[in-house]
Amino acid sequence: MPRAARKSSLETRTARAKLPARKAPYFVKIAKGMHLGYYRGAGGSGTWVARRYREAGYETEVIGIADDAADADGRTILTFWQAQDLVRGWADKSRRTEDGRRADPYTVAEAVSDYLAGVASDKKLHAQRDAKRIFDAAILPTLGSLEVEKLTRTRIKQ
């Protein structure tokens, strides 16, 4: 897990309240080419902005509302630390789609489903049923929700 970036002027709602309103967000670098921004216009609560450098320039997206006026709920109203985590996830998802990979992590259950679809086109009906029965009984209950990238030899043996 990467270390969280620090920026005292953005970390707390009290510190953010002291920032003058302006047209451009206040940004903090959280990783190479990745920034978290805070924008507060003339009135009200501020918003969190994600920014990621690409070859053609910066890609920017509003990711949530700052916890200036209400307590954070972790989904739409975010603290500085929650917003950082969300920016990292957003950038990772963008990177995956650019690389031609899936945007969401590929789970064992999805891999089994894809495998069974392949078996259905190549094998006879009894082979399909046998494979599905084995996966349903032995693999999916314990490993189905696990990401394929995080699957280890030790976990499979267990």
C-alpha positions as CSV (number, residue, x, y, z in Angstrom):
1,M,0.0,0.0,0.0
2,P,1.5,3.3,-1.0
3,R,2.1,5.9,1.6
4,A,-0.5,8.7,1.9
5,A,0.4,12.1,0.8
6,R,0.4,15.0,3.3
7,K,-0.9,18.5,2.7
8,S,-1.8,20.4,5.8
9,S,-3.9,23.0,3.9
10,L,-6.2,20.2,2.6
11,E,-6.2,17.6,5.4
12,T,-8.9,19.1,7.6
13,R,-12.1,21.0,7.0
14,T,-10.8,23.8,9.2
15,A,-7.7,24.2,7.1
16,R,-9.7,24.0,3.8
17,A,-12.1,26.7,5.1
18,K,-9.1,29.1,5.3
19,L,-8.3,28.7,1.6
20,P,-9.5,31.5,-0.6
21,A,-12.0,30.5,-3.3
22,R,-10.6,30.4,-6.8
23,K,-11.3,29.0,-10.2
24,A,-8.5,26.4,-10.2
25,P,-8.4,23.5,-7.7
26,Y,-5.6,23.2,-5.1
27,F,-3.7,20.1,-6.0
28,V,-1.4,17.7,-4.0
29,K,0.8,15.1,-5.7
30,I,-0.1,11.6,-4.3
31,A,2.1,9.6,-6.8
32,K,4.0,10.1,-10.0
33,G,1.6,11.7,-12.5
34,M,-1.3,11.5,-10.1
35,H,-2.9,14.3,-8.1
36,L,-5.8,15.0,-5.7
37,G,-7.4,18.4,-6.0
38,Y,-9.7,20.4,-3.9
39,Y,-12.0,22.9,-5.5
40,R,-14.2,25.4,-3.7
41,G,-16.0,28.0,-5.6
42,A,-17.6,31.1,-4.1
43,G,-20.0,29.3,-1.8
44,G,-20.7,26.1,0.0
45,S,-18.8,22.8,0.3
46,G,-15.8,21.9,-1.9
47,T,-15.3,19.0,-4.2
48,W,-12.5,16.5,-4.7
49,V,-10.9,16.3,-8.1
50,A,-8.7,13.4,-9.5
51,R,-6.1,14.3,-12.0
52,R,-3.8,11.9,-13.9
53,Y,-1.1,12.7,-16.4
54,R,-1.3,11.1,-19.8
55,E,0.7,11.6,-22.9
56,A,-1.8,14.1,-24.3
57,G,-2.1,16.0,-21.1
58,Y,-4.0,15.7,-17.9
59,E,-7.2,13.7,-17.5
60,T,-9.4,15.1,-14.7
61,E,-12.6,13.9,-13.0
62,V,-14.7,15.1,-10.0
63,I,-14.7,12.2,-7.6
64,G,-16.8,13.4,-4.7
65,I,-17.9,16.1,-2.3
66,A,-15.5,17.2,0.5
67,D,-16.6,16.8,4.1
68,D,-16.7,20.5,4.7
69,A,-20.3,20.8,5.7
70,A,-21.3,17.2,6.5
71,D,-19.6,14.1,7.9
72,A,-18.0,11.8,5.5
73,D,-19.9,8.7,4.4
74,G,-17.1,7.2,2.3
75,R,-19.1,7.1,-0.9
76,T,-20.2,10.6,-2.0
77,I,-18.9,12.7,0.9
78,L,-15.2,12.1,1.4
79,T,-12.4,13.0,3.8
80,F,-9.0,14.0,2.4
81,W,-7.7,10.4,3.1
82,Q,-10.7,8.7,1.5
83,A,-10.4,10.9,-1.5
84,Q,-6.7,9.8,-1.9
85,D,-7.7,6.2,-1.9
86,L,-10.4,6.8,-4.4
87,V,-8.0,8.7,-6.8
88,R,-5.6,5.7,-6.6
89,G,-8.4,3.3,-7.5
90,W,-9.6,5.6,-10.3
91,A,-6.1,5.9,-11.8
92,D,-5.6,2.1,-11.6
93,K,-8.9,1.5,-13.3
94,S,-8.0,4.0,-16.1
95,R,-4.6,2.4,-16.5
96,R,-6.1,-1.1,-16.8
97,T,-8.5,0.0,-19.6
98,E,-5.7,1.8,-21.5
99,D,-3.6,-1.4,-21.4
100,G,-6.5,-3.4,-22.8
101,R,-7.1,-5.2,-19.6
102,R,-10.4,-5.4,-17.7
103,A,-11.3,-2.3,-15.7
104,D,-12.5,-4.3,-12.7
105,P,-10.4,-7.1,-11.2
106,Y,-11.0,-10.6,-12.7
107,T,-12.3,-13.0,-10.1
108,V,-12.1,-16.7,-10.0
109,A,-15.8,-17.0,-10.4
110,E,-15.6,-15.0,-13.7
111,A,-12.7,-17.2,-14.9
112,V,-14.7,-20.3,-14.1
113,S,-17.7,-18.9,-16.0
114,D,-15.5,-18.2,-19.0
115,Y,-13.9,-21.7,-18.8
116,L,-17.4,-23.3,-18.7
117,A,-18.5,-21.3,-21.7
118,G,-15.4,-22.7,-23.6
119,V,-16.2,-26.2,-22.4
120,A,-19.8,-25.8,-23.7
121,S,-18.5,-25.2,-27.2
122,D,-16.0,-28.0,-27.2
123,K,-17.2,-30.8,-25.0
124,K,-20.2,-33.1,-24.7
125,L,-23.1,-32.4,-22.3
126,H,-21.9,-34.8,-19.6
127,A,-18.4,-33.2,-19.6
128,Q,-20.0,-29.8,-19.1
129,R,-22.2,-31.0,-16.2
130,D,-19.2,-32.7,-14.5
131,A,-17.0,-29.6,-14.8
132,K,-19.8,-27.4,-13.4
133,R,-20.4,-29.8,-10.5
134,I,-16.8,-29.8,-9.6
135,F,-16.4,-26.0,-9.7
136,D,-19.7,-25.5,-7.7
137,A,-18.7,-28.0,-5.0
138,A,-14.9,-27.5,-4.6
139,I,-13.8,-24.2,-6.0
140,L,-16.4,-21.4,-6.1
141,P,-17.5,-21.5,-2.4
142,T,-14.0,-20.8,-1.2
143,L,-12.2,-19.1,-4.1
144,G,-15.0,-17.6,-6.2
145,S,-14.7,-14.0,-4.9
146,L,-10.9,-14.0,-4.9
147,E,-9.1,-11.9,-7.6
148,V,-7.2,-14.1,-10.0
149,E,-4.1,-11.9,-9.7
150,K,-4.1,-12.5,-6.0
151,L,-4.4,-16.3,-6.3
152,T,-1.4,-18.1,-4.8
153,R,-0.2,-21.7,-5.0
154,T,-0.6,-21.9,-1.2
155,R,-4.2,-20.8,-1.3
156,I,-5.0,-23.3,-4.1
157,K,-3.5,-26.1,-2.1
158,Q,-5.5,-25.2,1.0
